[in-house]
Amino acid sequence: MQFILRHEVRHELNFAPINGSSWSEITGRTNSTIPPESIFVADKGKMYEYSGAVIIILKNMGGVWRFLGHFTSLFPRFFLDFFYKIIAGNRYAWFGTTDACMMPTPALRARFLD
């Protein structure tokens, strides 16, 4: 999430925890059926998950990230989801974790839904 906040251009993405009330209202789903490596994006009335969500996020970023979003959308979703699940399942081993959560500014806090 911190990566997204650093690189997005339009600042239009909002964030909701899977166990929050906004998530249930938007999706009609509960968190009990969601794998921990999941990511979801609601865009223009449609819900995207896994690599589809990443593509939407990348397209909201600038520079090379936006290009990468458009480029990867050319590949079949099953192919991209395969690699997404490998990366998501190993992200902490490969990229590490942070010792503390970021303290959002009031402007950022407004983008975090309940």
N, C-alpha and C positions, 0 to 999 in steps of 0.2 A: 504494500500500500504506500509506503514512503517513496518507493521508486516512482509510482504513478504520480504522486503529488509533486515530486520534483520535476517531472518531465511533461506533464500534460500542458497543453497550450490554452485551451478554451476554459478550463476550470469548470466544466459542466458535470463532471462525475460526482455522484454522491455515494456514500458507503453505508451499508446496513449489515449488522451482524446476523448470522443465520438463526440465532436464537432470539432475535428481537421481534417486536410487534410489527414493525414496518415490513420485515421479510415475509411474515405470514400474510399480511394484507396484500402485498404485491403479488405473491406467488400462489397463495392458497396452500402452501406446503408447510410441513413442520420440519424441524431440524433433525429429527430422529432417523430420517431416511436418506440423509445427505452424507456422502463419503467425505472425510476430512480434507482431502486434496482438492475439493471442488471450488470453483469460482463461477459466479453468475453475473450477468449484466442484463438489465432490462433497458431496451432501447426501442423507442417508437412503438411501444405496445407489444414487443416480442421479447421473449426471454432466451438468452444465449448462455451456454455453459461450456466449460473446458476451453478448447481452442477457439471456439466461436466467441466466447467472452473476451479472450485475450486479443483477438483480432479487432473487436470493437474498441477496446481500451487503446491499443496501438494506434488506431486511426484517430483517436482523440489527442494524441501526442504530436509533438513537432519533429521536424528533421527526419533523421534516418528511421526513427521509430514509426512514423506515419507511413513511410515508404515500405517498411517491413510488414506493416499491417495489410497494406494493399497487395504486396507480393505474396504473403502467405495465404491470402484468401483465394488464390488461384489453385491451391492444392486441395485434394479431397479431405473432408472433415475427419473421416476415420483415420487417415494417415496422420493428420495433425494431432488428433486426440491421443493416438498412441504415444507420440513424443511428449505431449503435454503431461500425460500421466507418469511417464518416467521422470521428467524434470520435477514435477510437483512432489512426487514421492521421495525424491532425494534432495530437495532444495536446502534443507537445513544442513545436511552433510556436506553439500557442495559449496553453499554460499554463507553458511553460518547463521547465527541468530543475533539479535541485539540484546544487550543487558537490560535496557529500560525502554519503555514505550515513549514515543514522541509526545510532547505536550503541544496540542494544537492551538493555534491562535483562535480568537473568537470567530474570524471569518472561516477558518477551516472547520471549527466545531459545528458551525451551521450546516455543513455538508455531511455530517455523521448523523444518520437517522437512528431512531430507537428500534 
